[in-house]
Amino acid sequence: AGNGSGGTWVDKEIPVGAINSINTVFILAHIPVLGSDYVFLSGQLQDGGGVDYTLVGSTISFNIPPNTGEQLLVSYRR
């Protein structure tokens, strides 16, 4: 993570929340700078803005729960 013109980067954070094919809500350690979030589910970049997930504050809400065994990583500026 480094300092840039939009804050400090947080790289590959694992958000808090159970990946169990039921849970859709995950919590980040910080509130991302608007539009700086990159959410990867098992290596695939997800679309925000309600397509795959919605981000409000530090809370990520998926439309479809991630399956058990999938990996969730999030990079963002804070």
N, C-alpha and C positions, 0 to 999 in steps of 0.2 A: 504494500500500500504506500502511496506517495501523495504529496500535496500537489494539487493542481488548481486550476482556476475555478473549480466548482466544489472544492472540499477534498477531504481525504478519501482515497479509495479503500473500500473493504472488499477483499478478494475471496471468493469461494466460501462464503459463510454458510454454515449449515443451520438453517432456522430451527427454532424450537417447535416441535409438533410431531405427532406420531404418523409415520408413513405406514398405514395399515389397511388400505383400500376403503376406508370409511371417512377418516378425517380430511377436511378440506382447508383448515385454518392453520397457518404457520406464522410465527412471530420472529421478527428480526431484532438484533441487539440495538439497532439505531434506526432513526427515521431517515430514509434515503432522500437525497436531493431529487426534486421532481424530475422525472424523465431519465434518471440515471441508472435505473434498475435493469439488471440482466438476470433473468431467472432461468436456470437450466434444470430440466427434469430428465435424469438418465442421459445427460449429454446433449439433449435437444433444447435449443433456445425456445422459450415459451413466449406467446404474444400477450402483452398486457392490455389494459384498457377494457377488460371484460371479455376478451376473446377467449383466452385460456385461464386468466386470473385477473383479480382486481387487487390493487395495492392502496390501502388507506392507512396513513401514518406508518407504523412498522408492521402492520398486519397484512399478510398475503392470504387471499381467499381464492382457492381454485374452483372452477366450475365443476370439474370432475375430480374426485379424490385420487391422489397418486396411489398406484398399486404397491402392495407390500413388496419390499425388495428394491424399489426404485430409489435413486439417489437425487436429492434436492440440494442444489448449490445456488447461491445468490451473490452476485457482485454488484456494488453500487457505490456512489459517492455519499458521504455524510457531512 
